[in-house]
Amino acid sequence: MVLIFILAILFSSTDLQAFVLLSGPTEARMDVTEENPRIVFELSLNPPSIKEKDEFLDGAYADLSDEDFWLTLVQLAIRPWNDVADSYLEMDVAFSDYATLDKEDRIFSIVVGKTNLTTSAYAAPGIEGKTIVDCDIAVSERGATARSLAFTLMHEIGHCLGLGHNHSDYSAVMGYARTDRSLNLGLDDEAGLIYLYPLSTIGEPQELAGCGVISGSTPNSTTLALVLLTPICLPLTRRLREKFKPRA
């Protein structure tokens, strides 16, 4: 027990993080391939209440109509996921009369409507075996500030991709602890996406599997697992940081 405690202290002082898979040890992916990588979200026509448009991205979209601003906001939430290097996934969004919260229709939808008082948005993936066959995102009609809503959408889209909540990385979009609401993914968000949707040119990134936290683990078992995986994950984390380091 003393050894484990020491390891845990050492672990807490590192910058090691890990992505989390939505469905635990049996990861689920959207029904896409490198040859057919595109998923289109159907967007409900009625926008939510969006506040502080003038402050969002220095007012770049402040002159848009409510509908166009809503569409642009979702596009901006999708873009960071599309821009991840070494992932083949491509997502898009379009207004549609068919957008609805129905896990049986196999249509990926983003729908504005009534949610409970504490929820601004939530994702409801439909999983069959290892395939995410449907994922609907419900957005509260009460809305939020443009900045907060765009970030929330980026988080919920991550669930539709197959990623769970990451509470070990304060820079991850998929965690709850991030205070930065910029539309930038964390390193672990990118690593999780590459693990699920890797370009064939990089091969199968199986070594990433050892750094994924299994969704649903208890805090004690999760901490212990990550401590024991530190010798494996630290070199990988450093390589990924070097890979995604901005070039001058």
C-alpha positions in Angstrom: 0.0 0.0 0.0 2.9 2.4 0.8 4.3 1.8 -2.7 1.0 2.5 -4.4 0.6 5.7 -2.3 4.1 6.8 -3.4 3.3 6.0 -7.0 0.1 7.9 -6.8 1.9 11.0 -5.5 4.4 10.7 -8.3 1.6 10.3 -10.8 -0.2 13.4 -9.6 2.8 15.5 -10.2 3.1 14.5 -13.9 1.2 15.9 -16.8 -0.1 12.5 -17.8 -3.7 12.5 -19.0 -5.9 9.9 -20.8 -8.9 10.0 -23.0 -12.1 8.1 -22.0 -14.1 5.8 -24.2 -17.9 6.2 -24.1 -18.8 2.6 -23.7 -15.9 1.2 -21.7 -13.7 -1.6 -22.8 -15.8 -2.3 -25.9 -15.3 1.0 -27.7 -18.0 2.2 -30.1 -17.5 4.1 -33.3 -19.7 5.9 -35.8 -20.6 3.8 -38.9 -17.9 5.5 -41.1 -14.7 4.3 -42.8 -11.8 6.0 -44.3 -13.4 5.4 -47.7 -16.7 6.8 -46.5 -15.8 9.1 -43.7 -18.7 11.6 -43.7 -21.5 12.1 -41.1 -24.1 14.9 -41.5 -26.0 16.2 -38.5 -29.6 17.3 -39.2 -30.2 20.6 -37.5 -33.6 21.8 -36.3 -34.7 25.0 -37.9 -35.6 26.9 -34.7 -32.6 28.3 -32.9 -32.3 28.6 -29.2 -31.9 31.9 -27.4 -28.2 32.9 -28.0 -26.8 35.7 -25.9 -23.7 37.9 -26.3 -23.4 37.5 -30.0 -21.4 40.7 -30.3 -18.7 39.4 -27.9 -18.3 36.0 -29.6 -15.1 35.8 -31.6 -14.8 39.6 -31.6 -18.2 40.0 -33.2 -17.2 38.2 -36.4 -20.8 36.8 -36.8 -22.8 39.4 -35.0 -24.6 40.6 -38.2 -26.0 37.2 -39.0 -29.7 36.3 -38.6 -30.6 34.1 -35.7 -30.9 31.1 -37.9 -27.6 31.7 -39.7 -25.8 32.4 -36.4 -27.2 29.1 -35.0 -26.0 27.1 -38.0 -22.6 28.8 -37.9 -22.2 28.1 -34.2 -22.7 24.4 -34.8 -20.3 24.4 -37.7 -17.7 26.1 -35.4 -18.3 23.4 -32.8 -17.7 20.6 -35.4 -14.7 22.2 -37.0 -12.1 21.3 -34.3 -13.0 17.6 -34.5 -12.7 17.7 -38.3 -9.3 19.4 -38.1 -7.6 16.7 -36.1 -4.5 15.5 -37.9 -4.4 11.7 -38.6 -8.1 11.2 -38.2 -10.2 10.6 -41.3 -13.6 11.6 -39.8 -15.5 14.3 -41.6 -18.7 15.9 -40.1 -21.1 18.4 -41.5 -24.4 20.0 -40.5 -27.4 21.2 -42.4 -30.9 22.5 -41.6 -33.5 19.8 -41.9 -37.2 19.1 -41.2 -36.2 15.6 -40.2 -34.2 16.6 -37.1 -35.8 14.8 -34.2 -34.9 13.1 -30.9 -35.4 9.6 -32.0 -32.8 6.9 -31.3 -34.5 4.5 -33.7 -34.4 6.6 -36.9 -30.6 6.3 -37.4 -30.4 10.0 -38.1 -27.8 12.2 -36.3 -29.8 15.2 -35.2 -29.3 18.4 -33.2 -32.7 19.5 -31.8 -33.8 22.6 -29.8 -36.5 22.1 -27.3 -37.3 21.8 -23.6 -34.8 20.2 -21.3 -34.6 20.1 -17.5 -33.6 23.3 -15.6 -30.0 22.2 -15.1 -29.2 20.9 -18.6 -28.2 23.2 -21.5 -27.6 20.3 -23.8 -27.1 16.5 -23.8 -26.2 13.8 -26.2 -28.1 10.5 -26.6 -26.0 8.0 -28.6 -27.7 4.8 -29.9 -25.2 2.0 -29.9 -25.5 -1.5 -31.5 -22.6 -3.7 -30.8 -19.6 -1.6 -31.5 -21.3 0.8 -33.8 -22.9 4.2 -32.9 -25.8 4.0 -35.3 -27.5 7.2 -34.1 -26.8 10.1 -31.9 -29.1 13.0 -31.1 -28.2 16.1 -29.3 -30.9 18.0 -27.4 -30.3 21.7 -26.8 -32.3 23.7 -24.4 -34.5 26.4 -26.0 -33.4 28.7 -23.1 -30.0 28.8 -24.8 -26.9 30.4 -23.4 -24.1 32.7 -24.4 -22.7 32.0 -27.8 -19.3 31.1 -26.4 -20.7 28.7 -23.8 -23.2 27.1 -26.2 -20.5 26.5 -28.9 -18.2 24.8 -26.3 -21.1 22.7 -25.0 -21.9 21.6 -28.5 -18.3 20.6 -29.1 -18.4 18.5 -25.9 -21.7 16.8 -26.8 -20.4 16.0 -30.3 -17.5 14.3 -28.6 -20.0 11.9 -27.0 -21.5 11.2 -30.5 -18.0 10.3 -31.7 -17.6 7.7 -29.0 -15.7 9.6 -26.2 -16.7 9.7 -22.6 -16.0 12.1 -19.8 -12.4 12.8 -19.0 -11.9 14.0 -15.5 -8.1 13.6 -15.4 -7.2 16.3 -17.9 -8.1 19.9 -17.1 -7.5 20.9 -20.7 -9.8 18.3 -22.3 -13.1 19.4 -23.9 -14.6 16.0 -22.7 -14.1 16.8 -19.0 -16.1 19.0 -16.7 -13.2 20.7 -15.0 -12.1 22.9 -18.0 -12.6 26.6 -17.4 -11.3 27.7 -20.8 -14.3 27.9 -23.2 -12.2 28.4 -26.3 -13.0 26.2 -29.3 -9.8 24.2 -29.0 -9.5 20.5 -28.3 -7.1 19.1 -25.7 -4.4 16.7 -26.6 -6.4 13.8 -25.1 -9.5 14.7 -27.1 -7.3 14.5 -30.2 -5.7 11.3 -29.2 -9.1 9.7 -28.5 -10.4 10.7 -31.9 -7.3 9.3 -33.7 -7.7 6.0 -31.7 -11.3 5.7 -32.9 -10.9 7.0 -36.5 -7.2 6.6 -37.5 -5.9 7.3 -41.0 -4.4 4.1 -42.5 -1.2 6.0 -43.1 -0.4 5.9 -39.4 -1.5 2.3 -38.9 -3.6 1.1 -35.9 -2.7 3.2 -32.9 -3.1 0.3 -30.5 -0.7 1.8 -28.0 -3.3 4.5 -27.3 -5.7 1.8 -25.9 -3.4 1.4 -22.8 -3.9 5.1 -22.0 -7.7 5.1 -22.2 -9.6 5.2 -18.9 -12.4 2.7 -18.9 -15.7 4.5 -18.4 -17.6 3.4 -15.3 -14.5 2.5 -13.2 -14.5 3.4 -9.6 -12.2 6.3 -8.6 -9.8 4.0 -6.8 -9.5 1.4 -9.6 -9.1 4.2 -12.1 -6.3 5.9 -10.2 -4.5 2.6 -9.6 -4.8 1.6 -13.3 -3.4 5.0 -14.4 -0.5 4.8 -11.9 0.5 1.3 -13.2 0.2 2.6 -16.8 2.4 5.6 -16.2 5.6 4.0 -17.7 3.7 3.3 -20.9 1.6 6.4 -21.1 4.2 9.1 -20.3 6.4 8.3 -23.4 3.3 8.2 -25.6 2.0 11.5 -24.2 5.4 13.1 -24.9 5.4 11.8 -28.5 1.8 13.1 -29.1 2.7 16.5 -27.6 5.6 16.7 -30.0 3.5 15.6 -32.9 0.8 18.2 -32.3 3.2 21.0 -31.3 2.6 24.1 -33.4 5.2 24.7 -36.0 6.8 28.1 -36.5 
